[in-house]
Amino acid sequence: MAVALAAVTVPAATAHADARWSAADLTWVGDAALTGVTRVDGDSTWAYGVRVGQEGRTRPRTPLLLAHDDGEKSWREIPMRGFADPSNQISAIDAVSRDDAWMVGAYEESRGVFLTQHWDGTEWRVVDAPAPEGTELAGAGLLDVSARARDDVWAVGWLIVVDSEVPDPDKPGGTIQETHAEAMIQHWDGGAWHLVPVPDAVSLWTNSVTALADDDVWVSGYTSADQPAMLHYDGTSWSRVPVPYDGVNGELVDLEARGPDDVWAAGRKLNDDEDTGHALLAHWNGRSWKQVPSPAGAGRVNDLTLAPGGVAVAGEQRDGTPYVMRLRRGRWSQASVPPGGAEGTRFLNAVAWTPQGVTAVGYEERATGLPGPLLLTGGR
């Protein structure tokens, strides 16, 4: 399949103005932004993000999780525990089933742990993930999670490690820090989260993970030289797997898999120093990764979802216009996303394939300066 796709020349995507998008009525949610969406099981879809308040000059944020069951006309909210650190937010959610799901977030310095929460079908429970012992962090976070089984969940993220700290002569009481970045992988074994050693961690930034089996786990991101990177775990050790692409720089931001010989990765490639980014899509056929051609005008990909006959992606054109494209049997089509309303510009952060087609989520800038949640379904 990858060989056939690699031979296709795709100058542009076919546009479909009559994509019949329908926008969910989320006025009851208030000011909020949706950052992700996932198909929980055969009957239910979750969309998640952050609700934003306004208290004087501060804008407190609280987690937001919306659910929709097939056959229902509207979305409903699932209560989620607030965060100890008000600046935290949901990075990703993945589910084994309707009563077994995981959420990951950022590092909470006040508690010295990474935030994760587990859903048991009734409520969310905080389950802390460890930070490296004896390491001072200037910042850190978990970015993605892949829940394969109750005792087999993987999460990836990043660390900014403080190497040294000295007084700042220009700012009394201030300090100057020397830092470096490291990749981070964590694993849930059914009882606790454990840090997993990453080979040459200082050369990597890890964005996404997908687990197919206990001896078949993929992690994507980019290197310290700003090159797309891929790691594979075979049950014993991690290895770096080349991902060919025709740019000078780039990164991979999302991974999805149907099986051991059908894995997809998406992100962005840069053709030169002035480039803002083009779509980057790659496919694993069980033997090697191959770049999949995408329309020349497509900007970076923000998210990827499996769809019948291929995949669908959401991203931004080079001018910032959001797009949704679908690759089906080697041919791209582009669903025209309804333009933003009178209040502001729209942004699409994530997509999932549902019985209604593509469900795309994001937010719209409002005149108040606060975001309005955006949830579109259609684009078949």
C-alpha positions as a Markdown table, in Angstrom:
| # | Residue | x | y | z |
|---|---|---|---|---|
| 1 | Met | 0.0 | 0.0 | 0.0 |
| 2 | Ala | 2.8 | 2.4 | 0.9 |
| 3 | Val | 4.6 | 1.7 | -2.3 |
| 4 | Ala | 1.5 | 2.4 | -4.4 |
| 5 | Leu | 0.9 | 5.6 | -2.6 |
| 6 | Ala | 4.4 | 6.8 | -2.9 |
| 7 | Ala | 4.1 | 6.5 | -6.7 |
| 8 | Val | 1.1 | 8.9 | -6.8 |
| 9 | Thr | 1.6 | 12.5 | -7.9 |
| 10 | Val | -0.9 | 14.7 | -6.1 |
| 11 | Pro | -0.8 | 18.3 | -7.3 |
| 12 | Ala | -3.8 | 19.4 | -5.3 |
| 13 | Ala | -6.7 | 18.0 | -3.3 |
| 14 | Thr | -10.2 | 17.9 | -4.8 |
| 15 | Ala | -12.3 | 20.4 | -3.0 |
| 16 | His | -15.8 | 19.6 | -1.9 |
| 17 | Ala | -17.8 | 22.7 | -1.0 |
| 18 | Asp | -20.9 | 20.7 | -0.1 |
| 19 | Ala | -19.2 | 18.8 | 2.7 |
| 20 | Arg | -22.4 | 19.3 | 4.8 |
| 21 | Trp | -20.6 | 20.1 | 8.0 |
| 22 | Ser | -22.9 | 20.5 | 11.0 |
| 23 | Ala | -21.7 | 22.5 | 14.0 |
| 24 | Ala | -22.7 | 21.3 | 17.5 |
| 25 | Asp | -24.5 | 23.9 | 19.6 |
| 26 | Leu | -22.1 | 24.4 | 22.5 |
| 27 | Thr | -23.3 | 27.8 | 23.6 |
| 28 | Trp | -24.1 | 26.2 | 27.0 |
| 29 | Val | -20.4 | 25.4 | 27.5 |
| 30 | Gly | -19.4 | 29.1 | 27.6 |
| 31 | Asp | -15.9 | 30.3 | 26.9 |
| 32 | Ala | -13.7 | 27.3 | 26.0 |
| 33 | Ala | -11.3 | 25.7 | 23.5 |
| 34 | Leu | -11.4 | 22.1 | 22.4 |
| 35 | Thr | -7.9 | 20.6 | 21.9 |
| 36 | Gly | -8.7 | 16.9 | 21.2 |
| 37 | Val | -11.2 | 14.3 | 20.2 |
| 38 | Thr | -11.2 | 10.5 | 20.5 |
| 39 | Arg | -13.5 | 7.6 | 19.7 |
| 40 | Val | -13.9 | 5.8 | 23.0 |
| 41 | Asp | -15.6 | 2.7 | 21.7 |
| 42 | Gly | -18.0 | 1.6 | 19.0 |
| 43 | Asp | -20.8 | 3.9 | 20.3 |
| 44 | Ser | -19.2 | 6.9 | 22.0 |
| 45 | Thr | -17.0 | 9.9 | 21.1 |
| 46 | Trp | -15.3 | 12.3 | 23.6 |
| 47 | Ala | -14.1 | 15.8 | 22.9 |
| 48 | Tyr | -11.9 | 17.6 | 25.4 |
| 49 | Gly | -10.1 | 20.8 | 26.2 |
| 50 | Val | -10.3 | 23.7 | 28.6 |
| 51 | Arg | -12.9 | 26.1 | 29.9 |
| 52 | Val | -11.6 | 29.6 | 30.3 |
| 53 | Gly | -13.0 | 32.1 | 32.9 |
| 54 | Gln | -12.4 | 35.8 | 33.5 |
| 55 | Glu | -11.7 | 37.0 | 37.0 |
| 56 | Gly | -10.3 | 40.5 | 36.8 |
| 57 | Arg | -7.0 | 40.2 | 34.9 |
| 58 | Thr | -6.7 | 36.5 | 35.4 |
| 59 | Arg | -8.2 | 33.8 | 33.3 |
| 60 | Pro | -8.6 | 30.6 | 35.4 |
| 61 | Arg | -8.8 | 27.4 | 33.4 |
| 62 | Thr | -10.6 | 24.2 | 34.2 |
| 63 | Pro | -10.7 | 20.8 | 32.4 |
| 64 | Leu | -13.6 | 20.3 | 30.0 |
| 65 | Leu | -14.7 | 16.8 | 28.7 |
| 66 | Leu | -17.7 | 16.4 | 26.4 |
| 67 | Ala | -19.3 | 13.1 | 25.4 |
| 68 | His | -21.6 | 12.0 | 22.6 |
| 69 | Asp | -23.3 | 8.6 | 22.1 |
| 70 | Asp | -24.3 | 7.6 | 18.6 |
| 71 | Gly | -28.0 | 8.3 | 18.1 |
| 72 | Glu | -28.0 | 11.3 | 20.5 |
| 73 | Lys | -28.6 | 14.8 | 19.1 |
| 74 | Ser | -26.5 | 16.7 | 21.6 |
| 75 | Trp | -23.3 | 16.6 | 23.5 |
| 76 | Arg | -23.1 | 16.4 | 27.3 |
| 77 | Glu | -20.4 | 17.2 | 29.8 |
| 78 | Ile | -18.6 | 14.5 | 31.9 |
| 79 | Pro | -17.4 | 16.1 | 35.2 |
| 80 | Met | -13.6 | 15.9 | 35.6 |
| 81 | Arg | -11.5 | 16.7 | 38.7 |
| 82 | Gly | -9.9 | 20.1 | 38.7 |
| 83 | Phe | -6.2 | 20.5 | 38.6 |
| 84 | Ala | -4.0 | 21.4 | 41.6 |
| 85 | Asp | -2.0 | 23.7 | 39.3 |
| 86 | Pro | -4.5 | 26.1 | 37.6 |
| 87 | Ser | -2.2 | 26.4 | 34.6 |
| 88 | Asn | -2.5 | 22.7 | 33.8 |
| 89 | Gln | -4.7 | 21.4 | 31.1 |
| 90 | Ile | -5.6 | 18.1 | 29.3 |
| 91 | Ser | -2.9 | 17.1 | 26.9 |
| 92 | Ala | -4.5 | 13.9 | 25.6 |
| 93 | Ile | -7.1 | 11.2 | 26.5 |
| 94 | Asp | -7.2 | 7.6 | 25.3 |
| 95 | Ala | -9.5 | 4.8 | 26.3 |
| 96 | Val | -9.4 | 1.0 | 26.5 |
| 97 | Ser | -13.1 | 1.0 | 26.9 |
| 98 | Arg | -16.0 | 3.2 | 28.1 |
| 99 | Asp | -15.0 | 2.4 | 31.7 |
| 100 | Asp | -11.2 | 2.5 | 31.4 |
| 101 | Ala | -9.6 | 5.7 | 30.1 |
| 102 | Trp | -6.6 | 7.8 | 30.8 |
| 103 | Met | -5.9 | 11.5 | 30.7 |
| 104 | Val | -2.4 | 13.0 | 30.8 |
| 105 | Gly | -1.3 | 16.6 | 31.5 |
| 106 | Ala | 1.8 | 18.6 | 32.5 |
| 107 | Tyr | 4.3 | 18.5 | 35.4 |
| 108 | Glu | 3.0 | 20.0 | 38.6 |
| 109 | Glu | 6.0 | 21.6 | 40.3 |
| 110 | Ser | 4.2 | 22.1 | 43.6 |
| 111 | Arg | 3.7 | 18.4 | 44.0 |
| 112 | Gly | 6.7 | 17.2 | 42.0 |
| 113 | Val | 4.7 | 14.8 | 39.8 |
| 114 | Phe | 3.1 | 14.6 | 36.4 |
| 115 | Leu | -0.6 | 14.8 | 36.3 |
| 116 | Thr | -2.6 | 11.8 | 35.0 |
| 117 | Gln | -6.2 | 10.8 | 35.8 |
| 118 | His | -8.0 | 7.5 | 35.3 |
| 119 | Trp | -11.7 | 7.0 | 34.4 |
| 120 | Asp | -13.4 | 3.9 | 35.8 |
| 121 | Gly | -16.8 | 4.5 | 34.1 |
| 122 | Thr | -18.1 | 6.5 | 37.1 |
| 123 | Glu | -15.5 | 9.1 | 38.1 |
| 124 | Trp | -12.0 | 10.4 | 37.4 |
| 125 | Arg | -9.3 | 9.6 | 39.9 |
| 126 | Val | -5.9 | 11.4 | 40.1 |
| 127 | Val | -2.9 | 8.9 | 39.6 |
| 128 | Asp | 0.4 | 10.7 | 39.7 |
| 129 | Ala | 3.3 | 9.8 | 37.4 |
| 130 | Pro | 6.8 | 10.2 | 38.7 |
| 131 | Ala | 9.4 | 12.8 | 37.8 |
| 132 | Pro | 13.1 | 11.8 | 37.5 |
| 133 | Glu | 14.6 | 11.6 | 41.0 |
| 134 | Gly | 17.3 | 14.2 | 41.8 |
| 135 | Thr | 16.6 | 16.3 | 38.8 |
| 136 | Glu | 15.5 | 19.9 | 38.8 |
| 137 | Leu | 13.1 | 20.8 | 36.1 |
| 138 | Ala | 12.4 | 24.1 | 34.5 |
| 139 | Gly | 9.4 | 22.7 | 32.7 |
| 140 | Ala | 8.0 | 19.4 | 31.7 |
| 141 | Gly | 4.8 | 17.7 | 30.5 |
| 142 | Leu | 3.1 | 14.6 | 29.1 |
| 143 | Leu | 1.9 | 15.2 | 25.5 |
| 144 | Asp | 0.2 | 11.9 | 24.5 |
| 145 | Val | -1.2 | 8.6 | 25.9 |
| 146 | Ser | -2.0 | 5.2 | 24.3 |
| 147 | Ala | -4.1 | 2.9 | 26.4 |
| 148 | Arg | -4.0 | -0.7 | 25.1 |
| 149 | Ala | -5.1 | -2.6 | 28.1 |
| 150 | Arg | -5.8 | -2.2 | 31.8 |
| 151 | Asp | -2.2 | -3.0 | 32.6 |
| 152 | Asp | -0.5 | -1.6 | 29.5 |
| 153 | Val | -0.7 | 2.1 | 29.0 |
| 154 | Trp | 2.1 | 4.3 | 27.5 |
| 155 | Ala | 2.6 | 8.1 | 27.7 |
| 156 | Val | 5.3 | 10.3 | 26.2 |
| 157 | Gly | 6.4 | 13.9 | 26.9 |
| 158 | Trp | 9.3 | 16.2 | 27.5 |
| 159 | Leu | 11.6 | 17.5 | 30.2 |
| 160 | Ile | 13.6 | 20.7 | 30.5 |
| 161 | Val | 16.4 | 19.8 | 32.8 |
| 162 | Val | 18.3 | 22.4 | 34.8 |
| 163 | Asp | 22.0 | 21.9 | 34.5 |
| 164 | Ser | 23.2 | 24.9 | 36.5 |
| 165 | Glu | 21.7 | 28.0 | 38.2 |
| 166 | Val | 23.6 | 31.2 | 39.1 |
| 167 | Pro | 22.5 | 34.6 | 40.4 |
| 168 | Asp | 21.5 | 37.1 | 37.7 |
| 169 | Pro | 23.6 | 40.2 | 38.2 |
| 170 | Asp | 21.1 | 42.4 | 36.4 |
| 171 | Lys | 18.0 | 41.2 | 38.4 |
| 172 | Pro | 18.4 | 41.2 | 42.2 |
| 173 | Gly | 16.9 | 37.9 | 43.5 |
| 174 | Gly | 16.8 | 36.5 | 40.0 |
| 175 | Thr | 18.8 | 33.6 | 38.5 |
| 176 | Ile | 20.2 | 32.5 | 35.2 |
| 177 | Gln | 19.6 | 28.8 | 34.3 |
| 178 | Glu | 21.4 | 26.6 | 31.9 |
| 179 | Thr | 19.1 | 23.9 | 30.7 |
| 180 | His | 18.7 | 21.1 | 28.2 |
| 181 | Ala | 15.7 | 19.2 | 26.8 |
| 182 | Glu | 15.1 | 15.5 | 27.0 |
| 183 | Ala | 12.5 | 13.0 | 25.7 |
| 184 | Met | 10.4 | 11.1 | 28.3 |
| 185 | Ile | 8.4 | 7.9 | 28.1 |
| 186 | Gln | 6.3 | 6.4 | 31.0 |
| 187 | His | 4.5 | 3.1 | 31.3 |
| 188 | Trp | 1.5 | 2.0 | 33.4 |
| 189 | Asp | 1.7 | -1.6 | 34.4 |
| 190 | Gly | -1.7 | -1.9 | 36.2 |
| 191 | Gly | -0.3 | -0.7 | 39.5 |
| 192 | Ala | 1.8 | 2.4 | 38.9 |
| 193 | Trp | 3.5 | 4.6 | 36.4 |
| 194 | His | 7.2 | 4.0 | 35.7 |
| 195 | Leu | 9.7 | 6.1 | 33.9 |
| 196 | Val | 11.1 | 4.1 | 30.9 |
| 197 | Pro | 14.7 | 4.7 | 29.8 |
| 198 | Val | 14.9 | 6.4 | 26.5 |
| 199 | Pro | 18.1 | 5.8 | 24.4 |
| 200 | Asp | 19.9 | 9.1 | 23.6 |
| 201 | Ala | 17.1 | 11.0 | 25.2 |
| 202 | Val | 18.8 | 14.4 | 24.9 |
| 203 | Ser | 18.7 | 14.2 | 21.2 |
| 204 | Leu | 14.9 | 13.7 | 21.0 |
| 205 | Trp | 11.5 | 15.4 | 21.6 |
| 206 | Thr | 8.7 | 12.9 | 21.8 |
| 207 | Asn | 5.2 | 14.0 | 20.7 |
| 208 | Ser | 3.0 | 10.9 | 20.2 |
| 209 | Val | 2.7 | 7.2 | 21.0 |
| 210 | Thr | 0.6 | 4.3 | 19.8 |
| 211 | Ala | 0.8 | 0.8 | 21.4 |
| 212 | Leu | -0.3 | -2.3 | 19.4 |
| 213 | Ala | 1.1 | -5.0 | 21.7 |
| 214 | Asp | 3.4 | -5.3 | 24.6 |
| 215 | Asp | 6.2 | -5.9 | 22.1 |
| 216 | Asp | 5.1 | -3.4 | 19.4 |
| 217 | Val | 5.0 | 0.3 | 20.5 |
| 218 | Trp | 5.7 | 3.3 | 18.3 |
| 219 | Val | 6.8 | 6.8 | 19.5 |
| 220 | Ser | 7.2 | 9.8 | 17.2 |
| 221 | Gly | 8.6 | 13.3 | 17.5 |
| 222 | Tyr | 11.7 | 15.1 | 16.2 |
| 223 | Thr | 15.5 | 15.2 | 16.9 |
| 224 | Ser | 17.6 | 18.0 | 18.4 |
| 225 | Ala | 18.6 | 18.8 | 14.8 |
| 226 | Asp | 14.9 | 19.3 | 14.0 |
| 227 | Gln | 14.4 | 16.1 | 11.9 |
| 228 | Pro | 11.4 | 13.8 | 12.1 |
| 229 | Ala | 12.1 | 10.9 | 14.5 |
| 230 | Met | 10.6 | 7.5 | 15.2 |
| 231 | Leu | 11.3 | 5.0 | 17.9 |
| 232 | His | 10.1 | 1.4 | 18.1 |
| 233 | Tyr | 9.9 | -0.9 | 21.1 |
| 234 | Asp | 10.0 | -4.7 | 20.5 |
| 235 | Gly | 9.4 | -5.8 | 24.1 |
| 236 | Thr | 13.0 | -5.7 | 25.0 |
| 237 | Ser | 14.6 | -2.5 | 23.7 |
| 238 | Trp | 14.0 | 0.7 | 21.8 |
| 239 | Ser | 15.5 | 1.3 | 18.3 |
| 240 | Arg | 15.5 | 4.4 | 16.1 |
| 241 | Val | 13.7 | 3.8 | 12.8 |
| 242 | Pro | 14.4 | 6.1 | 9.8 |
| 243 | Val | 11.5 | 8.1 | 8.4 |
| 244 | Pro | 12.4 | 9.4 | 4.9 |
| 245 | Tyr | 11.0 | 12.8 | 3.9 |
| 246 | Asp | 11.8 | 15.5 | 1.3 |
| 247 | Gly | 12.2 | 18.5 | 3.6 |
| 248 | Val | 15.2 | 20.1 | 5.3 |
| 249 | Asn | 13.5 | 20.1 | 8.7 |
| 250 | Gly | 10.3 | 18.8 | 10.3 |
| 251 | Glu | 8.6 | 16.9 | 13.0 |
| 252 | Leu | 5.9 | 14.2 | 13.5 |
| 253 | Val | 3.1 | 15.1 | 15.9 |
| 254 | Asp | 0.6 | 12.2 | 15.7 |
| 255 | Leu | 0.5 | 8.4 | 15.2 |
| 256 | Glu | -2.3 | 6.1 | 14.5 |
| 257 | Ala | -2.2 | 2.3 | 13.8 |
| 258 | Arg | -4.6 | -0.4 | 12.4 |
| 259 | Gly | -2.1 | -3.2 | 12.9 |
| 260 | Pro | 1.6 | -4.1 | 12.9 |
| 261 | Asp | 1.9 | -3.5 | 9.1 |
| 262 | Asp | -0.4 | -0.4 | 8.9 |
| 263 | Val | 0.8 | 2.5 | 10.9 |
| 264 | Trp | 0.5 | 6.2 | 10.0 |
| 265 | Ala | 2.3 | 9.3 | 11.1 |
| 266 | Ala | 1.7 | 13.0 | 10.4 |
| 267 | Gly | 3.3 | 16.3 | 11.1 |
| 268 | Arg | 5.1 | 19.1 | 9.2 |
| 269 | Lys | 8.1 | 19.5 | 6.9 |
| 270 | Leu | 10.0 | 22.7 | 6.1 |
| 271 | Asn | 11.5 | 23.1 | 2.6 |
| 272 | Asp | 13.7 | 26.0 | 3.6 |
| 273 | Asp | 14.5 | 28.5 | 6.3 |
| 274 | Glu | 11.6 | 30.8 | 5.3 |
| 275 | Asp | 9.0 | 28.0 | 5.1 |
| 276 | Thr | 6.1 | 28.0 | 7.6 |
| 277 | Gly | 5.5 | 24.3 | 6.9 |
| 278 | His | 3.9 | 21.8 | 4.6 |
| 279 | Ala | 1.9 | 18.6 | 5.4 |
| 280 | Leu | 4.0 | 15.6 | 6.2 |
| 281 | Leu | 2.5 | 12.1 | 6.1 |
| 282 | Ala | 4.2 | 8.7 | 6.4 |
| 283 | His | 3.1 | 5.1 | 6.4 |
| 284 | Trp | 4.7 | 1.9 | 7.8 |
| 285 | Asn | 3.9 | -1.2 | 5.8 |
| 286 | Gly | 5.5 | -3.7 | 8.2 |
| 287 | Arg | 9.0 | -3.3 | 6.7 |
| 288 | Ser | 9.8 | 0.4 | 6.3 |
| 289 | Trp | 8.4 | 3.9 | 6.6 |
| 290 | Lys | 7.7 | 5.7 | 3.4 |
| 291 | Gln | 6.6 | 9.3 | 2.8 |
| 292 | Val | 3.1 | 9.6 | 1.4 |
| 293 | Pro | 2.7 | 12.5 | -1.1 |
| 294 | Ser | 0.2 | 15.2 | 0.0 |
| 295 | Pro | -1.2 | 18.2 | -1.9 |
| 296 | Ala | 1.4 | 20.9 | -2.5 |
| 297 | Gly | -0.7 | 23.6 | -0.9 |
| 298 | Ala | -1.4 | 21.8 | 2.3 |
| 299 | Gly | 0.2 | 23.3 | 5.4 |
| 300 | Arg | 1.2 | 21.5 | 8.6 |
| 301 | Val | -0.9 | 18.7 | 10.0 |
| 302 | Asn | -2.2 | 19.1 | 13.5 |
| 303 | Asp | -3.9 | 15.7 | 13.9 |
| 304 | Leu | -4.5 | 12.4 | 12.2 |
| 305 | Thr | -7.3 | 9.9 | 12.4 |
| 306 | Leu | -7.9 | 6.5 | 10.7 |
| 307 | Ala | -10.7 | 6.5 | 8.1 |
| 308 | Pro | -12.1 | 3.9 | 5.8 |
| 309 | Gly | -9.7 | 3.3 | 2.9 |
| 310 | Gly | -7.0 | 5.6 | 4.4 |
| 311 | Val | -6.8 | 8.5 | 6.9 |
| 312 | Ala | -8.2 | 12.0 | 7.5 |
| 313 | Val | -6.1 | 14.9 | 8.8 |
| 314 | Ala | -6.8 | 18.4 | 10.1 |
| 315 | Gly | -4.3 | 21.2 | 9.8 |
| 316 | Glu | -3.6 | 24.8 | 8.8 |
| 317 | Gln | -2.8 | 26.2 | 5.4 |
| 318 | Arg | 0.2 | 28.4 | 5.2 |
| 319 | Asp | -2.0 | 31.4 | 5.6 |
| 320 | Gly | -3.5 | 30.0 | 8.8 |
| 321 | Thr | -6.8 | 28.8 | 7.2 |
| 322 | Pro | -7.9 | 25.6 | 8.8 |
| 323 | Tyr | -8.4 | 22.5 | 6.6 |
| 324 | Val | -9.6 | 18.9 | 6.7 |
| 325 | Met | -8.4 | 16.5 | 4.1 |
| 326 | Arg | -9.1 | 12.8 | 3.5 |
| 327 | Leu | -6.8 | 10.2 | 1.8 |
| 328 | Arg | -8.9 | 7.4 | 0.4 |
| 329 | Arg | -7.4 | 4.6 | -1.7 |
| 330 | Gly | -4.5 | 6.8 | -2.7 |
| 331 | Arg | -6.5 | 10.0 | -3.6 |
| 332 | Trp | -6.8 | 13.1 | -1.6 |
| 333 | Ser | -10.0 | 15.1 | -1.2 |
| 334 | Gln | -10.5 | 18.3 | 0.8 |
| 335 | Ala | -13.6 | 19.2 | 2.7 |
| 336 | Ser | -14.3 | 23.0 | 2.7 |
| 337 | Val | -14.4 | 24.0 | 6.3 |
| 338 | Pro | -17.0 | 26.6 | 7.0 |
| 339 | Pro | -15.4 | 30.0 | 7.6 |
| 340 | Gly | -15.3 | 31.7 | 10.9 |
| 341 | Gly | -18.3 | 33.8 | 12.0 |
| 342 | Ala | -18.4 | 37.5 | 12.6 |
| 343 | Glu | -16.4 | 37.3 | 15.8 |
| 344 | Gly | -13.1 | 35.8 | 14.6 |
| 345 | Thr | -10.9 | 33.2 | 13.1 |
| 346 | Arg | -11.3 | 29.4 | 13.5 |
| 347 | Phe | -8.7 | 26.9 | 14.5 |
| 348 | Leu | -8.9 | 23.1 | 14.2 |
| 349 | Asn | -6.8 | 21.1 | 16.6 |
| 350 | Ala | -7.9 | 17.5 | 16.2 |
| 351 | Val | -10.0 | 15.0 | 14.3 |
| 352 | Ala | -11.7 | 11.6 | 14.8 |
| 353 | Trp | -13.6 | 9.3 | 12.5 |
| 354 | Thr | -17.2 | 8.6 | 13.6 |
| 355 | Pro | -20.2 | 7.1 | 11.9 |
| 356 | Gln | -21.2 | 10.6 | 10.8 |
| 357 | Gly | -17.8 | 11.1 | 9.1 |
| 358 | Val | -15.0 | 13.4 | 10.4 |
| 359 | Thr | -15.5 | 15.1 | 13.8 |
| 360 | Ala | -13.2 | 18.1 | 14.0 |
| 361 | Val | -12.7 | 20.2 | 17.1 |
| 362 | Gly | -11.0 | 23.5 | 17.9 |
| 363 | Tyr | -12.0 | 27.0 | 18.8 |
| 364 | Glu | -13.0 | 30.3 | 17.4 |
| 365 | Glu | -11.6 | 33.6 | 18.5 |
| 366 | Arg | -14.2 | 35.9 | 20.0 |
| 367 | Ala | -14.4 | 39.7 | 20.2 |
| 368 | Thr | -14.0 | 39.4 | 24.0 |
| 369 | Gly | -10.6 | 37.8 | 23.6 |
| 370 | Leu | -11.9 | 34.5 | 25.0 |
| 371 | Pro | -12.2 | 31.4 | 22.9 |
| 372 | Gly | -15.5 | 29.8 | 21.8 |
| 373 | Pro | -15.6 | 26.0 | 21.4 |
| 374 | Leu | -15.9 | 24.6 | 17.9 |
| 375 | Leu | -17.1 | 21.1 | 17.0 |
| 376 | Leu | -17.9 | 20.2 | 13.4 |
| 377 | Thr | -19.1 | 16.9 | 12.0 |
| 378 | Gly | -19.2 | 15.9 | 8.4 |
| 379 | Gly | -16.6 | 16.0 | 5.7 |
| 380 | Arg | -17.3 | 12.6 | 4.3 |
